[in-house]
Structures are given as C-alpha cells and as structure tokens.
C-alpha cells in the first residue's frame, strides 16, 4: 500500500493531498492512543560534545522555532527531506496531528535537529531526520535513528523509511544502527527500507 501511495504522490500530487488527508484521519483513529503513549516517555536529556542536550516531542506551539530552524538550513540540506509542508501553517498542522510523531534535538537550549515518524494507517512509521550541518560528525544522526526505532517500538509500529540512493549519509546512519532490508524500489532513484520488527531499547543521549 505504501508503494502505491508513493507512486500517486509522484504522479498526481494534487490528488494525493486528498488521499493523505483521509489517511491521516484513519491513522489517528487507529493509532492515536499508541502515539500518545510513546510521546509520554519521549523526553531524554544527556550530553553532546560536552554540552547539555535534550530530545523531546514537539508541539504546535513550537512551530515558529521549527520554522526558523528549517529556514536557516542550506537548500541542498532539504533536497531529500520533504515529508510535509514547511510553511508556518503547514508546520502547525503537522505538529498538532497525531498522525506524526515529531521531535526536536536541543543543545544548550537551541534547536539543532528535527526528527519525525510519519505514521501510516497500515501501522508503518516512516523515519525522517535533519541535523544542522554545523553538528555533522558528532553521531547525532545515528542517535536519532536509534531513538526513532525505539519510539516506533514503544508505539507498536513498524519502522520504515524511503531514502534516495544518492543520500549516502542517511543510508550509513541507518546501517550503523541496525541492518535493514529493501522492501521496494521506488521512482526517482528512491528505495523503501524496513527495519527488524523487534523491541528496541531506549538509547542514551551521550555523544563525545
């Protein structure tokens, strides 16, 4: 079903908008309670590069902060990351929807990373993440992938991701955490991957 949805999104984006609206409604009805349970234990604190760090669920009131974070990123940093609209109204809608599990990574109180699980009515949770380029090389990408696996596990969801074959950094981040299998080849040089459906342990936010 996810492969069909991806194909429709690429070929008929305007029609896909209606399908996505219906899918979100069904998703919230089926999995909204599970999402709430996972987000209740989402907050973690730790240390990154010797500084205080935190990851927590984002809410609608965080939309302005997230908008600013996304606006400051280089355009090519967003080339392979288009899970939803980035305008302010779109972010308010996404952060207020239980069809999305959204998280912010903070260092010294400043938003430096954004992660999400986009939940489908089938019970799949699609991974997405961004880390500010100034924080590259610290292992934040690997931590976020492990963290999202764990949150999907808490919610009883199946973790999946659609990734461009040319997005080597993202593929390496996933591979460093756990092995995955390719579920399908998608248009535009993308693949859909799935991760082992196992109970995940909560990772530690402790990075050198």
C-alpha positions as CSV (number, residue, x, y, z in Angstrom):
1,X,0.0,0.0,0.0
2,X,2.8,2.4,0.8
3,X,4.4,1.8,-2.6
4,X,1.1,2.7,-4.3
5,X,0.8,5.9,-2.2
6,X,4.4,7.0,-3.1
7,X,3.6,6.4,-6.8
8,X,0.4,8.5,-6.6
9,X,2.3,11.3,-4.8
10,X,4.9,11.5,-7.6
11,X,2.4,11.3,-10.5
12,X,-0.6,13.1,-9.2
13,X,0.4,15.3,-6.2
14,X,-2.9,17.3,-6.1
15,X,-4.9,14.1,-5.9
16,X,-2.5,12.7,-3.3
17,X,-3.4,15.6,-1.0
18,X,-7.0,14.3,-0.6
19,X,-5.8,10.8,0.0
20,X,-3.3,11.9,2.6
21,X,-6.0,13.8,4.5
22,X,-8.2,10.7,4.6
23,X,-5.2,8.6,5.6
24,X,-4.3,10.9,8.5
25,X,-7.8,10.7,9.8
26,X,-7.7,6.9,9.7
27,X,-4.3,6.8,11.3
28,X,-5.3,8.9,14.2
29,X,-8.3,6.7,14.8
30,X,-6.3,3.5,14.7
31,X,-3.0,4.6,16.4
32,X,-3.6,7.9,18.1
33,X,-3.5,6.3,21.6
34,X,-0.3,4.5,20.9
35,X,1.3,7.6,19.6
36,X,0.3,9.4,22.8
37,X,1.8,6.6,25.0
38,X,5.2,6.8,23.2
39,X,5.4,10.5,23.3
40,X,4.7,10.5,27.1
41,X,8.2,8.9,27.5
42,X,9.9,10.7,24.7
43,X,11.9,13.3,26.6
44,X,15.5,12.5,27.3
45,X,18.5,14.6,28.5
46,X,22.2,14.0,28.1
47,X,25.4,15.4,26.8
48,X,26.6,16.1,23.3
49,X,30.1,17.4,22.6
50,X,30.4,18.4,26.3
51,X,27.2,20.4,26.3
52,X,23.8,19.8,27.8
53,X,21.4,18.2,25.3
54,X,17.8,17.2,25.2
55,X,15.4,15.5,22.8
56,X,11.6,15.9,23.3
57,X,8.3,15.8,21.4
58,X,7.5,19.0,19.6
59,X,4.0,20.6,19.8
60,X,2.1,23.2,17.8
61,X,3.5,25.9,20.0
62,X,7.0,25.0,18.8
63,X,6.1,25.8,15.1
64,X,7.8,29.2,15.0
65,X,11.0,27.8,16.4
66,X,10.9,24.9,13.9
67,X,10.1,27.2,11.0
68,X,13.2,29.3,11.9
69,X,15.4,26.2,12.2
70,X,14.3,24.9,8.7
71,X,14.7,28.4,7.2
72,X,18.3,28.6,8.3
73,X,19.3,25.3,6.7
74,X,21.1,25.3,3.3
75,X,18.7,24.5,0.4
76,X,20.6,21.3,-0.5
77,X,20.2,20.1,3.0
78,X,16.5,19.7,2.4
79,X,16.8,18.1,-1.0
80,X,16.0,14.6,0.2
81,X,13.7,15.7,3.1
82,X,10.2,16.6,2.0
83,X,7.8,14.7,4.4
84,X,5.4,17.7,4.8
85,X,4.9,21.4,4.1
86,X,7.5,23.7,5.6
87,X,5.4,26.9,5.7
88,X,4.2,28.1,9.1
89,X,0.6,26.9,8.8
90,X,1.7,23.5,7.5
91,X,4.1,23.1,10.5
92,X,1.3,24.0,12.9
93,X,-0.9,21.3,11.3
94,X,1.8,18.7,11.4
95,X,2.9,19.4,15.0
96,X,-0.7,19.2,16.1
97,X,-1.5,15.9,14.4
98,X,-1.2,12.5,16.0
99,X,-0.5,11.1,12.5
100,X,3.0,12.5,13.0
101,X,5.4,11.9,15.9
102,X,7.7,15.0,15.9
103,X,10.8,15.5,17.9
104,X,13.4,18.3,18.5
105,X,17.0,17.9,19.5
106,X,18.4,20.7,21.6
107,X,21.9,21.6,22.6
108,X,22.2,24.3,25.3
109,X,18.5,25.1,24.7
110,X,18.9,25.7,20.9
111,X,17.1,23.5,18.3
112,X,19.8,21.7,16.3
113,X,17.9,18.7,14.9
114,X,14.4,17.7,13.8
115,X,13.1,14.2,13.6
116,X,9.8,12.5,12.9
117,X,7.8,9.4,12.4
118,X,5.1,9.8,9.8
119,X,2.5,7.2,10.8
120,X,0.5,5.4,8.1
121,X,-2.9,3.7,8.5
122,X,-1.2,0.4,7.9
123,X,0.9,0.7,11.1
124,X,4.1,1.7,9.3
125,X,6.1,4.6,10.8
126,X,8.3,6.4,8.2
127,X,11.5,7.9,9.6
128,X,12.8,11.4,8.8
129,X,15.5,13.4,10.3
130,X,17.6,16.6,9.9
131,X,20.7,17.7,11.8
132,X,22.2,21.1,11.4
133,X,25.3,20.9,9.2
134,X,27.4,22.6,12.0
135,X,26.7,19.5,14.1
136,X,27.8,16.9,11.5
137,X,30.3,14.3,12.6
138,X,29.1,14.0,16.2
139,X,27.0,10.9,15.8
140,X,23.7,12.7,16.2
141,X,22.3,11.1,13.0
142,X,22.9,7.6,14.4
143,X,21.5,8.5,17.7
144,X,18.3,9.9,16.2
145,X,17.8,6.8,14.0
146,X,18.1,4.6,17.1
147,X,15.8,6.9,19.1
148,X,13.2,6.7,16.3
149,X,13.4,2.9,16.2
150,X,12.8,2.9,19.9
151,X,9.8,5.3,19.8
152,X,8.3,3.2,16.9
153,X,8.8,0.1,19.1
154,X,7.1,1.7,22.1
155,X,4.1,2.6,19.9
156,X,4.0,-0.9,18.4
157,X,4.6,0.5,14.9
158,X,6.7,-0.9,12.0
159,X,9.7,1.4,11.2
160,X,10.2,2.1,7.6
161,X,12.0,4.8,5.5
162,X,12.1,6.0,1.9
163,X,15.6,7.1,1.1
164,X,17.3,8.4,-2.1
165,X,20.1,6.0,-3.2
166,X,22.3,9.1,-3.6
167,X,21.8,10.1,0.1
168,X,24.8,8.2,1.3
169,X,24.9,9.9,4.7
170,X,21.4,8.8,5.6
171,X,21.9,5.2,4.4
172,X,25.1,5.0,6.6
173,X,23.2,6.4,9.6
174,X,20.6,3.7,9.3
175,X,23.1,0.9,8.6
176,X,25.2,1.9,11.6
177,X,22.3,1.3,14.0
178,X,20.8,-1.9,12.6
179,X,20.5,-3.9,9.4
180,X,17.6,-3.3,7.1
181,X,16.0,-4.9,4.1
182,X,14.9,-3.2,0.9
183,X,11.2,-3.6,0.6
184,X,10.8,-1.9,-2.8
185,X,12.5,0.2,-5.5
186,X,10.7,3.5,-6.0
187,X,10.6,6.1,-8.7
188,X,13.3,8.8,-8.9
189,X,16.1,6.6,-7.6
190,X,14.5,6.0,-4.2
191,X,14.2,2.8,-2.2
192,X,11.8,1.8,0.6
193,X,13.6,0.1,3.5
194,X,12.3,-1.7,6.6
195,X,13.9,-2.4,9.9
196,X,13.8,-5.5,12.1
197,X,10.5,-5.6,13.9
198,X,12.0,-6.1,17.4
199,X,11.6,-4.4,20.8
200,X,14.2,-1.6,20.9
201,X,16.0,-0.4,24.0
202,X,16.0,3.3,24.8
203,X,19.3,4.8,23.6
204,X,21.5,7.1,25.7
205,X,22.0,10.7,24.6
206,X,25.7,10.6,25.4
207,X,27.9,11.6,22.5
208,X,31.6,12.8,22.6
